Amino acid sequence: MSGVLMRFRVMAIIAGVMSLLLWFGYMPAKYLFDNSSVLDAVRWVPIVHGYLYPIYILTAIQFAAVASFPLKRMFGFILAGTLPVASLIAERRVVKQYS
């Protein structure tokens, strides 16, 4: 269980940070600023987020399966990766419960 928990923790933190960068870095640069150099500096964020989010989903499914969570809670972990800080909150709750 500790290996699965560690993988989930790492991916939840990475997904949370990438989501924050996407929402508060890339999106404002694309839609609010009219400066192409700022947009060029953060153009990598959605690409990296797009590759890492499916890995987060797989680790959330694996963790929920090992922990024998109901399907509703597993979907909650998956959806936590879509909001900027929800995966970080989910990671903290899991650590409190299993540590």
Protein Blocks (a to p, Z undefined) as FASTA:
>chain_A
ZZmmmmmmmmmmmmmmmmmmmmmmmmmmmmmpccfklmmmmmmmmmmmmmmmmmmmmmmm
mmmmmnopafklmmmmmmmmmpmklmmmmmmmmmmmmZZ
